[in-house]
Amino acid sequence: MPTSILEMEVDGEVIDQYQGDGLIVGTPTGSTCYNASAGGPIVHPGMDAITVSPICPLSFSSRPVVIPSGSVVSIWPLADLEHDTKLWTDGVLATSIWPGQRVDVRKADCQAKFIILREDYSFYQTLREKLQWAGARVRHINNHRN
């Protein structure tokens, strides 16, 4: 399977061309899932930002970027006309795009609302527990000793 060659601009300014398996454009809410698995940053949900992370890039200089949430991210394929590029949204195949077509990604006008089921919810505690960071193990061990 050929790799994708994508060009990206932010607010009308070209950033780079990426060759690899694709790009992940996401929000802080989505940063702890597929984005983090691809080497992207984990972003606190209180941040107003957009993340762009290359998926398995063929260049060591292709790095994730965090940009202001009001930005417009535009991406278009540069490969030959015989190869389409798949556009996925939240894990569902949305469409294919071809050289000459572009995708513009921007923040929605409305915000998603989430229900937090724990009274003592902490973003950092959740990270420690889910990612098994040392802080979660130390507390767990200390709680069993008492």
C-alpha positions as semicolon CSV with decimal commas, in nm:
position;residue;x (nm);y (nm);z (nm)
1;M;0,000;0,000;0,000
2;P;0,150;0,339;-0,094
3;T;0,200;0,603;0,171
4;S;0,005;0,926;0,168
5;I;0,166;1,252;0,067
6;L;-0,030;1,534;0,225
7;E;0,029;1,907;0,238
8;M;-0,106;2,108;0,529
9;E;-0,162;2,475;0,588
10;V;-0,289;2,661;0,892
11;D;-0,482;2,982;0,838
12;G;-0,359;3,000;0,479
13;E;0,010;2,943;0,556
14;V;0,172;2,620;0,436
15;I;0,325;2,430;0,726
16;D;0,476;2,117;0,566
17;Q;0,429;1,817;0,341
18;Y;0,383;1,488;0,523
19;Q;0,459;1,146;0,382
20;G;0,335;0,854;0,588
21;D;0,010;0,689;0,691
22;G;-0,180;1,016;0,737
23;L;-0,253;1,298;0,980
24;I;-0,470;1,309;1,293
25;V;-0,645;1,640;1,356
26;G;-0,803;1,645;1,698
27;T;-0,921;1,824;2,008
28;P;-0,797;1,805;2,367
29;T;-1,080;1,560;2,441
30;G;-0,953;1,327;2,169
31;S;-0,585;1,372;2,254
32;T;-0,569;1,079;2,497
33;C;-0,676;0,817;2,245
34;Y;-0,557;0,760;1,888
35;N;-0,361;1,086;1,887
36;A;-0,153;0,982;2,190
37;S;-0,103;0,635;2,037
38;A;0,047;0,803;1,729
39;G;0,295;0,997;1,943
40;G;0,088;1,314;1,968
41;P;0,058;1,528;2,280
42;I;-0,187;1,471;2,563
43;V;-0,371;1,802;2,599
44;H;-0,565;1,906;2,910
45;P;-0,938;1,945;2,833
46;G;-0,925;2,301;2,967
47;M;-0,698;2,404;2,679
48;D;-0,854;2,566;2,376
49;A;-0,644;2,400;2,105
50;I;-0,629;2,178;1,797
51;T;-0,366;1,907;1,762
52;V;-0,221;1,776;1,437
53;S;-0,014;1,457;1,458
54;P;0,151;1,269;1,172
55;I;0,079;0,894;1,165
56;C;0,400;0,694;1,110
57;P;0,577;0,968;0,913
58;L;0,870;0,877;0,689
59;S;1,062;1,186;0,805
60;F;1,207;1,236;1,152
61;S;1,136;1,609;1,118
62;S;0,758;1,553;1,094
63;R;0,639;1,642;1,442
64;P;0,299;1,693;1,610
65;V;0,187;2,055;1,646
66;V;-0,062;2,224;1,877
67;I;-0,235;2,528;1,731
68;P;-0,499;2,777;1,850
69;S;-0,856;2,647;1,837
70;G;-0,970;2,933;1,613
71;S;-0,738;2,819;1,333
72;V;-0,846;2,656;1,009
73;V;-0,640;2,348;0,919
74;S;-0,642;2,269;0,546
75;I;-0,508;1,938;0,414
76;W;-0,487;1,806;0,060
77;P;-0,329;1,499;-0,103
78;L;-0,039;1,538;-0,345
79;A;-0,016;1,181;-0,475
80;D;-0,101;1,081;-0,830
81;L;-0,461;1,082;-0,948
82;E;-0,490;0,701;-0,932
83;H;-0,466;0,693;-0,552
84;D;-0,741;0,824;-0,327
85;T;-0,693;0,930;0,033
86;K;-0,942;0,811;0,292
87;L;-1,097;1,067;0,525
88;W;-1,206;0,922;0,859
89;T;-1,406;1,104;1,128
90;D;-1,414;0,952;1,476
91;G;-1,318;0,611;1,342
92;V;-1,582;0,603;1,067
93;L;-1,494;0,626;0,699
94;A;-1,643;0,955;0,577
95;T;-1,526;0,977;0,216
96;S;-1,229;0,966;-0,015
97;I;-1,045;1,272;-0,140
98;W;-0,826;1,303;-0,448
99;P;-0,543;1,533;-0,555
100;G;-0,702;1,869;-0,633
101;Q;-0,947;1,839;-0,342
102;R;-0,887;1,974;0,008
103;V;-1,033;1,930;0,353
104;D;-1,076;2,228;0,586
105;V;-1,102;2,151;0,957
106;R;-1,217;2,411;1,208
107;K;-1,370;2,423;1,554
108;A;-1,746;2,377;1,561
109;D;-1,972;2,659;1,674
110;C;-2,112;2,442;1,955
111;Q;-1,936;2,250;2,231
112;A;-1,995;1,890;2,332
113;K;-2,128;1,844;2,684
114;F;-2,007;1,554;2,896
115;I;-2,145;1,407;3,215
116;I;-1,883;1,337;3,480
117;L;-1,998;1,048;3,696
118;R;-1,735;1,083;3,971
119;E;-1,762;1,357;4,232
120;D;-1,387;1,357;4,280
121;Y;-1,301;1,362;3,907
122;S;-0,944;1,464;3,829
123;F;-0,798;1,469;3,478
124;Y;-0,453;1,393;3,619
125;Q;-0,578;1,107;3,837
126;T;-0,751;0,957;3,534
127;L;-0,424;0,980;3,336
128;R;-0,231;0,816;3,620
129;E;-0,481;0,530;3,642
130;K;-0,541;0,469;3,271
131;L;-0,176;0,503;3,168
132;Q;-0,048;0,330;3,482
133;W;0,183;0,614;3,570
134;A;0,384;0,578;3,891
135;G;0,160;0,805;4,100
136;A;-0,132;0,565;4,064
137;R;0,073;0,261;4,171
138;V;0,228;0,436;4,470
139;R;-0,113;0,546;4,603
140;H;-0,260;0,202;4,536
141;I;0,025;0,031;4,727
142;N;0,003;0,280;5,016
143;N;-0,377;0,236;5,042
144;H;-0,338;-0,143;5,078
145;R;-0,077;-0,107;5,352
146;N;-0,303;0,105;5,574
